[in-house]
Amino acid sequence: MTLVQDILDAEYRMVRAPATFVERRVISRLPEESLVRLGAEGGLGVMDALAGRVTGNEVVRRRGRALIEEVKSSIRARWDDRRASHLRNRAETQRSRSYAHARRTEDLAHDKAVKTVDKTLNGLVQDKVDASVSAVDTATARSLDARDRAERRSNVAQESRKLEDRRQREADAGRHEADFWMGVADSNKR
């Protein structure tokens, strides 16, 4: 390092000392997902990375990069959590709608079949009775088709939930990785 870099490094340490105090006494007590904490840590990371680059102090630069990466990971995890929650809500809504639609379809098919049977039995001849049995069979098949469609929609909703669960696991893995890098950043500070 040059004399100018040494002077800048010493001045930066003096400027950074109060920020380190605030970071350890105040910021570290905030919840990890707090926007205030993430903003403060991100600002300190940018400040460290820039000061390390200017002064040629590789330790300070690495500390800044680690803080920046930690903040990015926390923000990504927070975004993934919100997205997973949104997808879970959508899947649940879709599943509820599918069940309600299947029930309505089944009720309509059943009502139609009953009406057809009643109408046929009230005054039609035997071949009309046979036709009504055929209509009941058709209505039953429609009812079964509606139930099959509801099951397929339910399966789609379950697959969506599985996808959301996988995204949640990936978000958890991102948080674990952020915790790991936080540990690395803490060990670098010591």
N, C-alpha and C positions, 0 to 999 in steps of 0.2 A: 504494500500500500504506500501511496505517496503521502507527503506531509499534509496536503490538503485533505486527502481522504481520512487520515488519522484525526485531523481536527474535526471534520464533519462527523466522524464516527463518535468521537467524545461528546460533541454537542448533541447528537441524536440520542445517546444514552441518557443525557441529562433531561432531554425533552421526553423521552420514553418512560422515565422512572415514575412520574405521577400517573401516567396512563397504566403502567403495570400495577401500581397500587390500586387504582380504581378497578382494574380488571380483576384482581384477586379478591378485593374486599366487597365489591358491589356486583359487578357483571357476573361473576362465577356463581352468585347466589340466585340469579334469575333462572327460571326454567329453561332447559336446553332449546326448546322450540320457540321461545320468546323472540318476537321480532326485534325488540330493543337489544337483546343479547346478540342475536345474529348480526344486526347492523353494526354494533360496536365491535364485535370480533372481526367482522369483514373489514371495517375501517382500519383496525389495528393491523390486520394482515396485509392490506394494501400499503399501509404506511411502512411496515417492516420490510416488505418486499422491495419497495422503492428505495428505502434508505439502504438496504443491503446491497442493492445494485449500484447505487451512487457511491457508497463508501467502500465497496469491494468486500464487505463483510459477508461471507457466504453463510455463516450461522444465522445471522439476522434475516438474510434473504430466504433461507430454507424455512425458518420459523414463520415468516410472512406467507410463504406459499402454502405451508401446512394449514395455517389458519384460514386462508382463502378456500382451500379444498374442503376443509371441515364445514365451513359455512355453506358452500355449494352442496355438499352431501346432505346437510340438514334441510336445506330448502327443497332439494329433490325429494327427500323422504317425506317432507310435509306435503308437497304437491302430490306425491304418489298416494299418501294416505287419503287426501281429499278426493282424488280421482277414484280410488278403490271404493270409498264410501258412496260416491255418486253412482258408480256402476252397480254396487249392491242394491241401492235404492231403486235404480231403474229395473234391475232384474226382479226384485220383489214386486214392483208395480206391474211389470209385464206378466209375472206368474199369477197375480191376483186377477188381472184382466182376463187371462186365458181361462182360469177356472170359472169366472163369472160368465164368460161367453159360452163355455162348454155347457154350463148348467142351463143357461137360457135356451140354447139350441136343443138340449136334451128335453127340456120341459115343453118347448114348442113342438118337437117331433112327437113326444108322448101325447100331448093334447090333440094334435092332428090325427094321430092313430086312433085315439079313443073316439073322436068325433066321426071318423070314417067308419069305425065298427058300429057305433050307435045308429048312424044313418042307415047303414046296410041292414042291420038287424030289424029295423022298423019298416017292414013292408016289402023287402026285396025277396026274390025267389032264391032257391039254393045256389044257383050259379052266381048270383050277386053276393051271397054269403061267402062263396069261395073267393070272389074278387076282393072282398073286404079282408079276408085272411091274408091275401097277397099284399094288400095295402099295409096291414099290420107288420108283415115281414119287411116290407120296404122301409117303414118308419123305424122299425127296430134296427135295421141295417144303418139307417141314417144316424140314429142315436149312437150306435156303436162307432160309426165314423166320426161323429162329433167328439165322442169320448177319446178315440184314438188321436184326433187332432189336439185335444186338450193335453193328452199325455205327451205328444211331441212338443208342444209349446212348453210344457213343464220341463221336459228334458233340455230344451234350449235354455230355459231359465237356470236349470241346474248347471249346465255347462258354463253359462255366464258367471254364476257364482264361483265355480271352480277357477275360472280365469281370474276373477277378482281375488280369490284366495291366493292364487299364484302371484299376482301382482303385489298382494299384501306381504307375502313371504319375501319377494324381491325387495320391497320397501324396507322390511325388517333387516334383510341382509345389508342394505345400503346404510341403515342406521348403525348396524354392528361395525361395518367398515369405518363409518365416521367416528365411532367410539374408539376403534383401534388407532385411527390417525390422531385422534385427540390425545390418546395415551402417548403416541409417538411425539406429538407436539409438546406435551407436558414434559416428557423425558428430555427433549431437546432444550427446554427452558431451564432445566436444572443443570 
